[in-house]
């Protein structure tokens, strides 16, 4: 019984973690790396910091993406 409860709790925690990562778009880097490795295996994979910088620059250049005030 205890192991079944433990498995259910672990599954619930994983589900909440997945939901929060998708909601905050923290998983975007992981998706980008998977895309690069699948479609462009010879391309260099940027660090998370470089990826966030590229993403921010792209958002600021495109008025449809919104804007940052600060």
C-alpha positions as CSV (number, residue, x, y, z in Angstrom):
1,X,0.0,0.0,0.0
2,X,2.8,2.4,0.9
3,X,4.6,1.9,-2.4
4,X,1.4,2.5,-4.4
5,X,0.8,5.7,-2.5
6,X,4.5,6.7,-3.0
7,X,4.1,6.0,-6.8
8,X,0.9,8.1,-7.0
9,X,2.5,11.0,-5.1
10,X,5.6,10.8,-7.3
11,X,3.4,10.9,-10.4
12,X,1.5,13.8,-9.1
13,X,4.7,15.8,-8.4
14,X,6.1,15.0,-11.8
15,X,2.8,16.2,-13.4
16,X,2.8,19.5,-11.4
17,X,6.5,20.1,-12.3
18,X,5.7,19.5,-16.0
19,X,2.7,21.8,-15.9
20,X,4.7,24.6,-14.2
21,X,7.6,24.3,-16.7
22,X,5.2,24.5,-19.6
23,X,3.2,27.4,-18.1
24,X,6.4,29.4,-17.5
25,X,7.9,28.3,-20.8
26,X,11.0,27.1,-19.0
27,X,11.0,24.0,-21.2
28,X,11.6,26.1,-24.3
29,X,15.3,25.5,-24.2
30,X,14.9,21.8,-23.9
31,X,12.6,21.7,-26.9
32,X,15.0,23.9,-28.9
33,X,18.0,21.6,-28.1
34,X,15.9,18.6,-29.1
35,X,15.0,20.3,-32.4
36,X,18.6,21.2,-33.1
37,X,19.9,17.7,-32.4
38,X,17.1,16.1,-34.6
39,X,17.0,18.5,-37.5
40,X,20.5,20.0,-37.5
41,X,22.9,17.5,-35.9
42,X,26.0,19.4,-37.0
43,X,24.9,22.7,-35.5
44,X,26.4,24.0,-32.3
45,X,24.1,24.0,-29.4
46,X,24.0,27.3,-27.6
47,X,24.2,27.6,-23.8
48,X,21.0,28.3,-22.0
49,X,22.2,31.9,-21.5
50,X,22.8,32.3,-25.2
51,X,19.4,30.8,-26.0
52,X,17.6,33.2,-23.7
53,X,19.5,36.2,-25.2
54,X,18.5,35.1,-28.7
55,X,15.0,34.6,-27.6
56,X,14.8,38.0,-25.9
57,X,16.3,39.8,-28.9
58,X,13.9,38.1,-31.2
59,X,10.9,39.1,-29.1
60,X,12.1,42.7,-28.9
61,X,12.6,42.9,-32.7
62,X,9.1,41.6,-33.5
63,X,6.3,43.9,-32.5
64,X,3.8,40.9,-32.6
65,X,5.7,39.3,-29.8
66,X,4.9,42.1,-27.3
67,X,7.5,44.3,-25.7
68,X,9.5,44.7,-22.5
69,X,9.1,47.8,-20.5
70,X,12.2,47.4,-18.3
